[in-house]
Amino acid sequence: MNFNPVFYRPISFFLIICAGYLLKKKGFFGKTDYKVISKMVLNITLPAAVICTFAGFERDLSLFVIVFLGFLCSLIPMLAVYMVSGKEEKHRRIFSMINTSGYAIGSFTLPLVQGFFGAYGGVITCMFDTGNAVMMTGGSYALTTTLLKVDTGENNRGKGQWLEILKKFITSVPFDTYMLMLILSACNIRIPEAVASLAAPISASNPYLAMMVVGMMYEPAKDASYRKDTLVVILRRLVFASIFALLLYYGTPFPLEVRRVLAVVVFSPVSTLAPIYTERCHGDGSLSSYANAISIILSLLIISVLVYFMGVS
């Protein structure tokens, strides 16, 4: 039986997700051990992967518009959900707005894209994720609390709240790494080969640690309302992703290899930060975690199928 090699990587990722979940259920991992590994991913292995991705990248200023496209693709779904959900309860609107918009790219899609499209595809993904990160590292939280007039109980309102959001950008290691690599690329400054070589083995562990965290975080829904609310969010994400994919693939002037990556990236799953911000807005953080896990499994399937039909080998 012949099996297309394009599916090897997603299947290995799925098996690692299953392993993470089973090891947690068997007691090998504690219920909160995922926090340690997720910190390693966000602060060590993901930045290393970004550095390796940009190593050897030749400057092309025309591609920097992709940063803006990433921002728009994260912002538009949130505003759309806000406009159509006016009659829903506030806690449901909070969940829908934060979880319908934005993407888990660095910890999930980037390893996939690098495996399918190589280092150049990884650069395009990082550029898109830089715009996406503006929303995911504080923008979605600020917009949701402002539009829905959510009282978060914090004393640092107004100017203080925006300073807190700015601080989150500055202290976000992945975001800082993205920005540094973009600045270096814009200035046509090459990353030293020694730095890329040192980062390479750390970068190689990023996809597997990221998938392990996904499995450790997953918990099946026991409440029927969880499944219903999650289904609505997933369907909305699929609708927006399909529209964005068509527009980016057929409506942009980029080369085919760039358009293929963009069409894939918009099917990324719910952001891993979404449960945190959902809870801070007095929404249901556990429901957001469940939606995140379901969207990851679905994204793995959709992206693999898209790559197969695109003829990527």
C-alpha positions in Angstrom: 0.0 0.0 0.0 1.5 3.3 -1.1 1.1 6.2 1.4 1.8 9.8 0.4 4.8 11.1 2.4 3.1 14.5 2.8 1.0 13.0 5.6 3.9 11.6 7.7 4.5 14.8 9.6 0.9 15.6 10.5 0.4 11.9 11.6 3.4 12.1 13.8 2.1 15.3 15.3 -1.3 13.7 16.0 0.4 10.7 17.7 2.4 13.1 19.9 -0.8 14.9 20.9 -2.4 11.5 21.8 0.7 10.6 23.7 0.6 13.8 25.7 -3.1 13.2 26.6 -2.6 9.5 27.5 0.5 10.2 29.6 -1.4 12.8 31.6 -4.4 10.5 32.1 -2.0 7.7 33.3 -0.4 10.0 35.8 3.0 10.3 34.2 2.3 14.1 33.8 0.5 16.2 36.4 -2.5 18.3 35.4 -0.5 21.5 35.5 2.8 20.1 34.1 1.9 21.5 30.7 2.6 25.0 32.0 6.3 24.2 32.4 6.6 22.8 28.9 4.5 25.7 27.4 6.9 28.2 28.9 9.8 26.3 27.3 8.1 26.5 24.0 7.2 30.2 24.1 10.5 31.4 25.6 13.1 29.0 24.2 12.2 26.6 21.4 9.8 28.9 19.4 12.3 31.9 19.4 15.0 29.5 18.2 12.7 28.3 15.5 12.0 31.8 14.3 15.8 32.6 14.3 16.5 29.5 12.2 13.6 30.3 9.9 15.0 33.8 9.0 18.6 32.6 8.7 19.6 33.0 5.1 16.4 34.9 4.1 17.0 37.4 1.3 15.3 40.7 1.9 12.1 41.3 -0.1 10.4 44.4 1.1 7.3 43.6 -0.9 6.6 40.7 1.5 6.4 43.0 4.5 2.7 43.8 3.7 2.0 40.2 4.9 2.4 41.6 8.5 -0.5 43.9 7.9 -2.5 41.1 6.3 -2.0 39.0 9.5 -3.3 41.8 11.6 -6.4 42.2 9.4 -7.2 38.5 9.4 -7.1 38.6 13.2 -9.1 41.8 13.6 -11.9 41.4 11.1 -13.5 38.2 12.6 -13.6 39.8 16.0 -15.4 42.9 14.7 -17.8 40.8 12.7 -18.7 38.6 15.6 -19.3 41.7 17.8 -21.8 43.1 15.2 -23.8 39.9 14.7 -23.9 38.7 18.4 -25.7 41.7 19.9 -28.6 39.6 21.3 -26.4 37.0 23.0 -25.4 37.0 26.7 -22.2 38.9 27.4 -20.2 35.9 28.6 -21.1 34.1 25.3 -20.1 37.2 23.3 -16.7 37.3 25.2 -16.1 33.7 24.3 -17.1 34.1 20.7 -15.1 37.3 20.0 -11.8 36.2 21.5 -11.9 32.6 20.2 -13.2 33.3 16.7 -10.3 35.6 15.9 -6.6 35.1 15.9 -4.4 32.0 15.3 -2.0 29.7 17.1 0.7 30.0 14.5 4.1 30.0 16.3 3.3 26.9 18.5 1.4 24.9 15.9 1.3 26.1 12.2 4.9 27.2 11.9 6.4 23.7 12.4 3.9 22.3 9.9 4.6 25.0 7.3 8.4 24.5 7.7 7.9 20.8 7.1 5.8 21.3 4.0 7.2 24.4 2.4 10.7 24.7 3.9 12.5 27.7 5.4 11.0 30.3 2.9 7.5 29.2 3.9 8.5 29.6 7.5 9.5 33.2 6.9 6.1 34.0 5.3 4.4 32.4 8.2 6.4 34.4 10.8 5.6 37.6 9.0 1.9 36.8 9.1 2.2 35.8 12.7 3.8 39.1 13.6 0.6 41.0 12.6 -1.5 38.3 14.2 0.5 38.7 17.5 -0.6 42.3 17.8 -4.1 41.0 18.5 -3.2 37.8 20.3 -0.8 39.3 22.8 -3.2 42.0 24.1 -5.1 43.6 21.3 -8.1 41.1 21.5 -8.3 41.6 25.2 -8.3 45.4 25.0 -10.8 45.4 22.1 -13.2 43.0 23.9 -13.2 44.8 27.2 -13.7 48.2 25.4 -16.5 47.1 23.0 -18.4 45.0 25.5 -17.7 47.4 28.4 -16.4 44.6 30.6 -15.4 45.5 34.1 -12.3 43.4 34.7 -12.0 44.7 38.3 -8.5 46.1 37.6 -7.4 49.3 39.1 -5.2 50.2 36.1 -7.9 51.6 33.9 -7.5 54.1 31.1 -3.8 55.0 30.5 -2.7 52.3 32.9 -4.5 49.6 31.1 -2.8 50.5 27.8 0.5 50.6 29.5 -0.1 47.1 30.8 -0.9 45.9 27.2 2.2 47.7 25.9 4.3 45.9 28.6 2.9 42.6 27.4 4.2 43.3 23.9 7.6 44.3 25.1 8.0 41.3 27.5 6.7 38.7 25.0 9.8 36.8 23.9 8.2 35.4 20.7 6.9 38.8 19.6 10.3 40.5 20.4 12.0 37.8 18.3 9.7 38.3 15.4 10.2 42.0 15.5 14.0 41.7 15.8 14.1 39.3 12.8 11.9 41.6 10.7 14.0 44.6 11.5 17.2 42.8 10.7 15.7 41.5 7.4 14.5 45.0 6.5 18.0 46.3 7.1 19.4 43.4 5.1 21.5 42.3 8.1 22.2 38.6 7.9 22.0 36.4 11.0 25.5 35.0 11.8 25.9 31.4 10.8 27.1 30.5 14.3 23.9 31.8 15.9 21.7 29.8 13.5 23.8 26.7 14.1 23.5 27.0 17.9 19.7 27.6 17.6 19.2 24.7 15.2 19.0 21.8 17.7 16.7 23.8 20.0 14.5 24.7 17.0 14.2 21.1 16.1 12.5 20.3 19.4 9.9 23.0 19.0 7.1 21.2 17.0 7.2 18.1 19.2 7.1 20.0 22.5 4.3 22.2 21.2 2.2 19.1 20.2 2.9 17.5 23.6 1.5 20.6 25.3 -1.6 20.4 23.2 -2.2 16.8 24.3 -1.6 17.6 27.9 -4.1 20.5 27.9 -6.9 18.5 26.2 -9.9 17.6 28.1 -13.1 16.1 26.5 -16.3 18.2 27.0 -18.8 16.6 29.4 -21.4 19.4 29.0 -23.6 19.5 25.9 -23.5 23.3 26.0 -19.7 23.2 25.7 -20.0 21.2 22.5 -22.7 23.6 21.0 -20.8 26.8 21.8 -17.5 25.2 20.5 -19.3 24.1 17.3 -20.5 27.7 16.6 -17.0 29.1 17.1 -15.4 26.4 14.9 -17.9 27.0 12.1 -17.3 30.7 12.2 -13.6 30.2 12.1 -14.0 27.9 9.1 -16.1 30.4 7.2 -13.7 33.3 7.8 -10.7 31.0 7.0 -12.3 29.9 3.7 -13.0 33.5 2.7 -9.5 34.7 3.6 -7.9 31.7 1.9 -9.7 32.4 -1.4 -8.9 36.1 -1.2 -5.3 35.6 -0.4 -4.8 32.8 -3.0 -6.6 34.4 -5.9 -6.7 38.1 -5.0 -3.1 38.9 -4.1 -0.1 39.6 -6.5 2.3 37.4 -4.6 4.2 34.5 -6.2 2.4 31.1 -6.0 4.7 29.8 -3.2 3.7 32.7 -1.0 0.0 32.5 -1.8 0.0 28.7 -1.0 1.4 29.4 2.4 -1.0 32.2 3.2 -4.0 30.0 2.2 -2.8 27.4 4.6 -1.9 29.7 7.5 -5.5 31.1 7.8 -6.7 27.6 8.8 -4.6 27.7 12.0 -6.3 26.8 15.3 -7.5 29.0 18.1 -4.7 30.9 19.8 -3.2 29.3 22.9 -3.5 32.6 24.7 -7.3 32.7 24.1 -8.2 30.8 27.3 -6.2 33.2 29.4 -7.9 36.3 27.9 -11.3 34.7 27.9 -11.0 34.1 31.6 -9.7 37.6 32.3 -12.8 39.0 30.6 -15.0 36.9 32.9 -15.7 34.4 30.1 -15.3 30.6 30.4 -11.6 29.8 30.2 -12.2 26.0 30.3 -14.6 26.2 27.4 -11.9 28.2 25.5 -9.3 25.4 26.2 -11.7 22.8 24.8 -12.3 24.9 21.7 -8.6 25.3 21.3 -8.0 21.5 21.4 -10.8 20.7 19.0 -9.6 23.4 16.5 -6.1 22.0 16.6 -7.2 18.5 15.6 -9.4 20.0 12.8 -6.6 22.3 11.6 -4.2 19.4 11.4 -6.6 17.6 9.1 -7.5 20.6 6.9 -4.0 21.8 6.5 -2.7 18.3 5.6 -5.5 17.9 3.0 -4.9 21.4 1.5 -1.2 20.7 1.2 -1.9 17.4 -0.5 -4.2 19.0 -3.1 -1.8 21.8 -3.7 0.7 19.2 -4.8 3.3 20.0 -2.2 5.8 17.2 -1.7 
